[in-house]
Amino acid sequence: MKRLKAQQRALLWELLNNVLLQISQREKDYQMKDSQWQSLIKLGNDCFHEQQWCQSELFYSQAYDLLAFSYRNNPTCTQTLLAWICACHNLSILYESTEKLSLALRFLTVPHEYLLEITNSEIKDEEIKLIAFKGLTLTLSPILMFAKKHPICDSCLASYTSLKSILKQSSLAVH
């Protein structure tokens, strides 16, 4: 009987060690992904400043993919959300610089629409909804600035302007 309990404890200990190793490996993977997207953004910025548009697009797009995947797996990580929004905005500026205006606007609206969807969703986790709501203030301003330089449809502009007023009023209530 004692031998059986000792074997069970040993088996449990081995199982626990395996789980801890897996968690440790995941943390290393996330750290690697963090350094990967940061390197990709930096490479994209370097290429952008050298007007190497195709290379810049490649690096920004790869960073975008890594960050989107990472954020889906950890929706309460504000750093990943901010980095993903940054990657979207970098792609938007790139497309605006190369006069691909519909793509430029699209990469401004993608994170905005995603955060708006979360804010209005049935998700029960209030922390995720609050992060999304606060993120809207970061995504709305660039859209409105883009609209000042490049025409967008009137109904979209009216919707964004209306949302700006709502966010302004709500930010006073949140503080």
Backbone as numpy.savetxt, mean C-alpha at the origin, in Angstrom:
# Nx Ny Nz CAx CAy CAz Cx Cy Cz
4.14 -45.18 31.25 3.32 -43.99 31.25 4.19 -42.73 31.25
5.22 -42.72 32.15 6.11 -41.57 32.21 6.87 -41.40 30.89
7.23 -42.55 30.32 7.96 -42.52 29.06 7.09 -41.93 27.94
5.80 -42.26 27.94 4.87 -41.74 26.95 4.72 -40.23 27.11
4.61 -39.74 28.33 4.49 -38.30 28.57 5.77 -37.59 28.15
6.91 -38.18 28.41 8.18 -37.58 28.01 8.27 -37.51 26.49
7.79 -38.57 25.80 7.79 -38.56 24.35 6.83 -37.50 23.81
5.69 -37.36 24.45 4.72 -36.34 24.04 5.30 -34.94 24.23
5.97 -34.73 25.38 6.59 -33.43 25.63 7.68 -33.16 24.58
8.47 -34.18 24.28 9.53 -34.01 23.29 8.93 -33.70 21.92
7.86 -34.39 21.59 7.19 -34.15 20.32 6.59 -32.74 20.28
5.97 -32.33 21.38 5.43 -30.97 21.46 6.54 -29.93 21.35
7.66 -30.18 22.02 8.78 -29.26 21.97 9.32 -29.14 20.54
9.44 -30.27 19.87 9.91 -30.26 18.49 8.93 -29.51 17.60
7.63 -29.73 17.80 6.61 -29.04 17.03 6.68 -27.54 17.27
6.82 -27.14 18.53 6.93 -25.73 18.88 8.16 -25.09 18.24
9.27 -25.79 18.28 10.49 -25.28 17.64 10.30 -25.09 16.14
9.62 -26.04 15.51 9.35 -25.92 14.07 8.48 -24.71 13.77
7.46 -24.50 14.60 6.58 -23.34 14.41 7.37 -22.05 14.59
8.20 -21.98 15.63 9.01 -20.79 15.86 9.99 -20.55 14.71
10.55 -21.61 14.16 11.44 -21.46 13.01 10.69 -20.92 11.80
9.47 -21.41 11.61 8.66 -20.91 10.49 8.33 -19.44 10.67
7.97 -19.04 11.89 7.67 -17.63 12.17 8.91 -16.79 11.93
10.03 -17.25 12.42 11.29 -16.54 12.23 11.60 -16.38 10.75
11.37 -17.43 9.98 11.63 -17.38 8.53 10.70 -16.38 7.87
9.43 -16.34 8.29 8.48 -15.37 7.73 8.95 -13.95 8.02
9.42 -13.71 9.25 9.91 -12.38 9.60 11.11 -12.01 8.73
12.00 -12.97 8.49 13.14 -12.71 7.62 12.66 -12.42 6.20
11.64 -13.16 5.74 11.09 -12.93 4.41 10.52 -11.52 4.31
9.77 -11.08 5.35 9.21 -9.74 5.34 10.31 -8.70 5.35
11.37 -8.92 6.14 12.48 -7.98 6.15 13.14 -7.92 4.78
13.28 -9.08 4.15 13.87 -9.12 2.83 12.98 -8.37 1.85
11.66 -8.58 1.95 10.75 -7.88 1.06 10.81 -6.38 1.31
10.94 -5.96 2.59 11.07 -4.54 2.89 12.28 -3.96 2.20
13.41 -4.62 2.33 14.61 -4.09 1.69 14.47 -4.18 0.16
13.75 -5.17 -0.32 13.56 -5.31 -1.77 12.76 -4.13 -2.33
11.60 -3.84 -1.72 10.80 -2.76 -2.29 11.51 -1.42 -2.16
12.24 -1.22 -1.05 12.98 0.02 -0.89 14.05 0.16 -1.97
14.75 -0.92 -2.24 15.76 -0.90 -3.29 15.13 -0.64 -4.66
13.98 -1.28 -4.89 13.30 -1.09 -6.17 12.84 0.35 -6.36
12.30 0.96 -5.31 11.88 2.37 -5.39 13.09 3.26 -5.66
14.19 3.00 -4.96 15.40 3.81 -5.16 15.92 3.65 -6.60
15.96 2.43 -7.08 16.39 2.20 -8.47 15.45 2.89 -9.45
14.15 2.81 -9.17 13.17 3.49 -10.01 13.37 5.00 -10.00
13.64 5.55 -8.82 13.91 6.99 -8.72 15.15 7.38 -9.51
16.21 6.58 -9.36 17.44 6.87 -10.09 17.19 6.86 -11.61
16.47 5.86 -12.07 16.16 5.78 -13.51 15.26 6.93 -13.94
14.31 7.29 -13.08 13.40 8.40 -13.39 14.20 9.69 -13.59
15.14 9.96 -12.68 15.93 11.19 -12.77 16.85 11.18 -14.00
17.20 9.99 -14.46 18.00 9.86 -15.68 17.12 9.76 -16.93
15.81 9.89 -16.74 14.81 9.79 -17.80 14.86 8.45 -18.54
15.17 7.42 -17.80 15.12 6.05 -18.33 13.75 5.50 -17.96
12.75 5.90 -18.72 11.36 5.68 -18.36 11.00 4.20 -18.25
11.44 3.40 -19.20 11.08 1.97 -19.18 11.66 1.26 -17.96
12.91 1.56 -17.65 13.55 0.95 -16.48 12.86 1.43 -15.20
12.57 2.72 -15.15 11.89 3.27 -13.98 10.54 2.59 -13.78
9.80 2.43 -14.86 8.50 1.76 -14.79 8.64 0.33 -14.27
9.65 -0.36 -14.75 9.88 -1.74 -14.32 10.13 -1.81 -12.82
11.01 -0.97 -12.31 11.33 -0.99 -10.88 10.14 -0.57 -10.03
9.46 0.49 -10.44 8.29 0.94 -9.67 7.19 -0.13 -9.68
7.00 -0.77 -10.81 5.95 -1.80 -10.91 6.27 -3.00 -10.03
7.53 -3.38 -9.98 7.92 -4.50 -9.12 7.72 -4.14 -7.64
8.07 -2.92 -7.28 7.85 -2.48 -5.90 6.36 -2.46 -5.59
5.56 -1.98 -6.53 4.10 -1.95 -6.38 3.57 -3.36 -6.10
4.00 -4.34 -6.89 3.53 -5.71 -6.71 3.92 -6.28 -5.34
5.17 -6.08 -4.94 5.62 -6.56 -3.63 4.81 -5.93 -2.50
4.60 -4.63 -2.59 3.89 -3.92 -1.52 2.42 -4.28 -1.49
1.80 -4.44 -2.65 0.39 -4.83 -2.68 0.21 -6.20 -2.03
1.10 -7.13 -2.35 1.05 -8.46 -1.74 1.26 -8.38 -0.23
2.25 -7.61 0.17 2.56 -7.48 1.60 1.41 -6.84 2.36
0.80 -5.81 1.77 -0.31 -5.13 2.46 -1.52 -6.04 2.59
-1.81 -6.83 1.55 -2.93 -7.77 1.64 -2.74 -8.76 2.78
-1.49 -9.13 3.04 -1.20 -10.08 4.11 -1.15 -9.43 5.48
-1.02 -8.11 5.53 -0.94 -7.42 6.81 -1.62 -6.05 6.69
-2.96 -6.03 6.66 -3.69 -4.79 6.40 -3.64 -3.75 7.52
-3.06 -4.07 8.66 -2.94 -3.07 9.72 -1.57 -2.40 9.72
-0.71 -2.76 8.80 0.63 -2.18 8.73 0.57 -0.87 7.94
0.59 0.23 8.66 0.48 1.54 8.01 1.72 1.84 7.16
2.88 1.35 7.58 4.10 1.60 6.80 4.00 0.97 5.41
3.47 -0.23 5.35 3.32 -0.89 4.06 2.29 -0.17 3.21
1.19 0.25 3.84 0.16 1.00 3.11 0.75 2.28 2.53
1.48 3.02 3.34 2.08 4.27 2.88 3.08 4.01 1.75
3.85 2.96 1.87 4.83 2.62 0.83 4.12 2.25 -0.47
3.00 1.52 -0.35 2.23 1.13 -1.54 1.65 2.37 -2.22
1.11 3.28 -1.42 0.58 4.54 -1.98 1.71 5.30 -2.68
2.87 5.32 -2.06 4.05 5.99 -2.64 4.41 5.36 -3.99
4.41 4.04 -4.06 4.72 3.36 -5.33 3.69 3.72 -6.40
2.42 3.80 -5.99 1.36 4.20 -6.93 1.61 5.63 -7.43
1.94 6.51 -6.52 2.18 7.90 -6.89 3.42 8.04 -7.76
4.45 7.24 -7.49 5.64 7.26 -8.34 5.28 6.83 -9.76
4.48 5.78 -9.88 4.04 5.34 -11.21 3.21 6.43 -11.88
2.37 7.09 -11.11 1.54 8.15 -11.67 2.40 9.30 -12.21
3.39 9.72 -11.43 4.27 10.81 -11.87 5.05 10.39 -13.12
5.49 9.14 -13.14 6.19 8.62 -14.31 5.30 8.70 -15.54
4.06 8.22 -15.42 3.15 8.22 -16.57 2.76 9.64 -16.97
2.65 10.52 -16.00 2.36 11.92 -16.33 3.55 12.52 -17.08
4.75 12.20 -16.67 5.96 12.72 -17.33 6.08 12.23 -18.77
5.54 11.04 -19.03 5.60 10.49 -20.39 4.30 10.70 -21.14
3.44 11.56 -20.57 2.17 11.96 -21.17 1.19 10.81 -21.39
1.27 9.82 -20.52 0.27 8.75 -20.50 -0.70 9.09 -19.38
-1.53 10.08 -19.65 -2.33 10.70 -18.60 -3.41 9.79 -18.03
-3.97 8.92 -18.83 -5.00 8.02 -18.28 -4.37 7.04 -17.29
-3.17 6.56 -17.59 -2.47 5.69 -16.65 -2.04 6.47 -15.39
-1.61 7.70 -15.60 -1.22 8.54 -14.46 -2.39 8.71 -13.51
-3.55 9.03 -14.04 -4.73 9.19 -13.20 -5.13 7.86 -12.57
-5.00 6.80 -13.31 -5.38 5.47 -12.80 -4.56 5.11 -11.56
-3.26 5.39 -11.58 -2.43 5.04 -10.42 -2.62 6.00 -9.25
-3.30 7.11 -9.48 -3.73 7.94 -8.36 -5.04 7.44 -7.77
-5.90 6.95 -8.65 -7.23 6.53 -8.18 -7.25 5.11 -7.61
-6.34 4.25 -8.03 -6.33 2.87 -7.52 -6.24 2.82 -5.99
-5.23 3.44 -5.37 -5.19 3.36 -3.91 -6.36 4.11 -3.26
-6.78 5.20 -3.90 -7.89 5.98 -3.34 -9.18 5.15 -3.32
-9.49 4.51 -4.43 -10.71 3.70 -4.51 -10.63 2.50 -3.58
-9.46 1.92 -3.46 -9.29 0.78 -2.56 -9.56 1.19 -1.12
-8.98 2.31 -0.69 -9.19 2.78 0.67 -10.63 3.20 0.91
-11.24 3.80 -0.09 -12.65 4.18 0.02 -13.53 2.94 0.17
-13.20 1.90 -0.57 -13.94 0.64 -0.48 -13.83 0.04 0.92
-12.63 0.06 1.49 -12.44 -0.47 2.85 -13.21 0.36 3.86
-13.13 1.68 3.71 -13.82 2.58 4.63 -15.33 2.33 4.64
-15.88 2.04 3.48 -17.33 1.83 3.36 -17.75 0.37 3.49
-16.81 -0.51 3.75 -17.11 -1.95 3.76 -17.73 -2.39 5.08
-18.06 -3.66 5.11 -18.64 -4.29 6.30 -17.57 -4.87 7.22
-16.31 -4.55 6.97 -15.22 -5.07 7.80 -15.47 -4.67 9.25
-15.33 -5.62 10.14 -15.60 -5.36 11.54 -14.41 -4.78 12.29
-13.22 -4.91 11.72 -12.01 -4.42 12.36 -11.92 -2.90 12.19
-12.23 -2.18 13.25 -12.26 -0.72 13.20 -10.89 -0.12 12.96
-9.83 -0.80 13.40 -8.47 -0.29 13.18 -8.16 -0.23 11.69
-8.53 -1.27 10.97 -8.30 -1.30 9.53 -9.09 -0.18 8.85
-10.34 0.01 9.27 -11.16 1.06 8.68 -10.60 2.45 8.98
-10.10 2.66 10.19 -9.53 3.95 10.55 -8.26 4.24 9.76
-7.42 3.22 9.59 -6.21 3.38 8.78 -6.59 3.75 7.35
-7.59 3.07 6.80 -8.04 3.36 5.43 -8.60 4.78 5.34
-9.38 5.17 6.33 -9.97 6.51 6.33 -8.88 7.58 6.35
-7.90 7.40 7.21 -6.80 8.36 7.29 -5.98 8.36 5.99
-5.87 7.21 5.37 -5.14 7.11 4.11 -5.80 7.89 2.98
-7.12 8.06 3.07 -7.83 8.80 2.03 -7.33 10.24 1.91
-6.91 10.81 3.02 -6.40 12.19 2.96 -5.10 12.24 2.15
-4.36 11.14 2.13 -3.12 11.09 1.36 -3.36 10.83 -0.12
-4.46 10.20 -0.43 -4.71 9.85 -1.83 -5.54 10.91 -2.55
-6.32 11.66 -1.81 -7.22 12.63 -2.45 -6.49 13.86 -2.99
-5.57 14.41 -2.22 -4.87 15.64 -2.64 -4.16 15.49 -3.98
-3.41 14.42 -4.21 -2.75 14.28 -5.52 -3.75 14.18 -6.68
-4.90 13.58 -6.43 -5.92 13.50 -7.49 -6.42 14.90 -7.82
-6.69 15.70 -6.80 -7.18 17.06 -7.03 -6.11 17.93 -7.70
-4.85 17.73 -7.32 -3.76 18.48 -7.98 -3.65 18.07 -9.45
-3.79 16.79 -9.72 -3.75 16.29 -11.10 -4.89 16.92 -11.90
-6.07 17.00 -11.28 -7.25 17.55 -11.96 -7.08 19.03 -12.30
-6.27 19.74 -11.53 -6.01 21.15 -11.85 -5.16 21.29 -13.10
-4.27 20.31 -13.33 -3.38 20.37 -14.50 -3.99 19.70 -15.73
-4.77 18.65 -15.48 -5.32 17.85 -16.58 -6.81 17.64 -16.32
-7.64 17.90 -17.32 -9.08 17.77 -17.10 -9.50 16.32 -16.82
-10.38 16.17 -15.85 -11.02 14.87 -15.59 -12.52 15.12 -15.65
-13.30 14.07 -15.70 -14.74 14.24 -15.88 -15.33 15.04 -14.71
-16.36 15.82 -15.02 -16.97 16.72 -14.04 -17.56 15.98 -12.85
-18.20 14.84 -13.10 -18.82 14.11 -11.98 -17.76 13.55 -11.04
-16.63 13.10 -11.60 -15.53 12.60 -10.76 -14.96 13.74 -9.93
-14.73 14.87 -10.58 -14.18 16.03 -9.88 -15.12 16.47 -8.76
-16.42 16.50 -9.04 -17.39 16.88 -8.02 -17.37 15.90 -6.85
-17.24 14.62 -7.16 -17.19 13.59 -6.12 -15.95 13.76 -5.24
-14.80 14.00 -5.87 -13.56 14.19 -5.12 -13.61 15.45 -4.27
-14.15 16.51 -4.82 -14.25 17.77 -4.08 -15.18 17.62 -2.89
-16.28 16.91 -3.10 -17.21 16.64 -2.00 -16.55 15.82 -0.91
-15.81 14.81 -1.31 -15.11 13.96 -0.34 -14.07 14.77 0.43
-13.44 15.72 -0.23 -12.45 16.57 0.45 -13.12 17.32 1.61
-14.31 17.83 1.38 -15.04 18.55 2.44 -15.40 17.61 3.58
-15.85 16.41 3.24 -16.22 15.42 4.26 -15.00 15.04 5.09
-13.88 14.78 4.42 -12.65 14.41 5.14 -12.18 15.53 6.05
-12.31 16.75 5.57 -11.90 17.90 6.37 -12.73 17.99 7.65
-14.03 17.82 7.52 -14.93 17.87 8.68 -14.66 16.69 9.60
-14.46 15.51 9.03 -14.24 14.31 9.84 -12.91 14.36 10.56
-11.90 14.96 9.94 -10.60 15.02 10.60 -10.67 15.86 11.87
-11.53 16.86 11.88 -11.71 17.65 13.09 -12.35 16.80 14.19
-13.26 15.91 13.81 -13.93 15.04 14.78 -12.99 13.94 15.29
-12.10 13.45 14.42 -11.19 12.36 14.81 -10.16 12.86 15.81
-9.68 14.08 15.63 -8.68 14.63 16.56 -9.34 14.83 17.85
